């Protein structure tokens, strides 16, 4: 049974930092690209960052470049999103996604609220 379980969300002040984790099971984690997406209230889900299976390549949305870092630990079947210099507009539900050609899996999401 495939599972992606996000954790680490919460309430943080603007300018603060937080790290999200996504623990995967039920599939061969290391051969899947892993991504973080987010969805704010009333908005479409948008891609935040992606990392390839071996972790050698990463891509970021322009709005998080220089602030967020995606990484993975294939030994622990876990992908991370380190978020620094958080802004109010980063408030959203954050989802992790495992993807490869013709197949993808999603987690249930974790809420990040950036507010003073």
C-alpha positions as CSV (number, residue, x, y, z in Angstrom):
1,X,0.0,0.0,0.0
2,X,1.5,3.3,-1.1
3,X,1.6,6.0,1.6
4,X,3.0,9.5,1.6
5,X,2.8,11.2,5.0
6,X,3.7,14.8,5.4
7,X,4.6,16.4,8.7
8,X,6.2,19.5,10.1
9,X,3.6,22.1,9.3
10,X,2.4,24.6,11.7
11,X,2.2,28.3,12.6
12,X,5.3,30.4,12.1
13,X,6.0,34.1,12.1
14,X,7.1,36.0,8.9
15,X,10.8,35.6,8.5
16,X,10.9,32.3,10.3
17,X,11.9,28.9,9.2
18,X,10.3,25.5,9.1
19,X,11.2,22.1,7.7
20,X,8.5,19.8,6.2
21,X,9.1,16.1,5.9
22,X,7.3,13.5,3.7
23,X,7.8,9.8,4.6
24,X,7.1,7.4,1.8
25,X,6.3,3.7,1.8
26,X,4.9,1.0,-0.5
27,X,6.9,1.8,-3.6
28,X,10.5,2.1,-4.7
29,X,11.2,5.5,-3.4
30,X,14.6,6.0,-5.0
31,X,13.4,5.8,-8.6
32,X,10.7,8.4,-8.2
33,X,11.1,12.1,-8.6
34,X,9.7,13.8,-5.5
35,X,8.0,17.2,-5.5
36,X,6.4,19.6,-3.1
37,X,3.2,21.4,-4.1
38,X,1.1,23.8,-2.3
39,X,-2.5,25.1,-2.4
40,X,-3.7,28.2,-0.8
41,X,-7.4,28.9,-0.1
42,X,-9.2,29.8,-3.3
43,X,-6.1,29.1,-5.4
44,X,-5.0,26.3,-7.7
45,X,-2.4,23.8,-6.5
46,X,1.1,24.9,-7.6
47,X,4.5,23.2,-7.8
48,X,7.0,24.4,-5.4
49,X,10.1,22.2,-5.8
50,X,11.2,18.9,-7.4
51,X,14.1,16.7,-6.8
52,X,15.2,13.7,-9.0
53,X,15.4,10.2,-7.8
54,X,19.1,10.2,-7.1
55,X,18.9,13.7,-5.8
56,X,21.2,15.1,-8.3
57,X,18.9,17.7,-9.8
58,X,16.5,20.1,-8.3
59,X,14.0,22.7,-9.6
60,X,12.2,25.5,-7.8
61,X,9.4,27.8,-8.5
62,X,10.6,31.4,-8.9
63,X,8.6,32.5,-5.8
64,X,10.7,30.2,-3.5
65,X,14.1,30.3,-5.1
66,X,16.8,31.2,-2.6
67,X,14.4,30.6,0.3
68,X,13.4,26.9,0.1
69,X,15.6,23.9,-0.3
70,X,14.3,20.4,-1.3
71,X,16.4,17.4,-0.3
72,X,15.9,13.6,0.1
73,X,17.3,10.7,2.0
74,X,16.7,7.6,0.0
75,X,17.9,5.4,2.9
76,X,15.0,6.8,5.0
77,X,12.5,7.1,2.1
78,X,11.9,10.7,3.1
79,X,11.9,14.0,1.2
80,X,12.3,17.3,3.0
81,X,11.5,20.9,2.3
82,X,13.5,23.4,4.3
83,X,11.7,26.8,4.2
84,X,13.5,29.9,5.3
85,X,12.5,33.6,5.2
86,X,8.9,32.6,5.2
87,X,6.3,35.1,4.0
88,X,2.6,35.5,4.7
89,X,1.9,34.5,1.1
90,X,3.6,31.1,1.8
91,X,0.5,30.1,3.8
92,X,-1.0,27.0,2.2
93,X,-1.5,23.3,2.5
94,X,1.7,21.6,1.4
95,X,1.6,18.3,-0.4
96,X,4.3,15.9,-1.5
97,X,4.1,14.0,-4.7
98,X,6.0,11.0,-6.0
99,X,6.1,10.9,-9.8
100,X,7.5,9.0,-12.7
101,X,6.3,8.4,-16.2
102,X,2.6,7.4,-16.1
103,X,2.4,7.2,-12.3
104,X,2.1,9.5,-9.4
105,X,1.2,9.4,-5.7
106,X,0.1,12.2,-3.4
107,X,0.2,12.8,0.3
108,X,-2.7,14.2,2.3
109,X,-1.0,17.5,3.0
110,X,0.2,19.5,5.9
111,X,-0.9,23.1,6.8
112,X,1.6,25.9,7.0
113,X,0.4,29.2,8.3
114,X,2.7,32.2,8.3
115,X,1.3,34.9,10.5
116,X,2.3,37.4,13.1
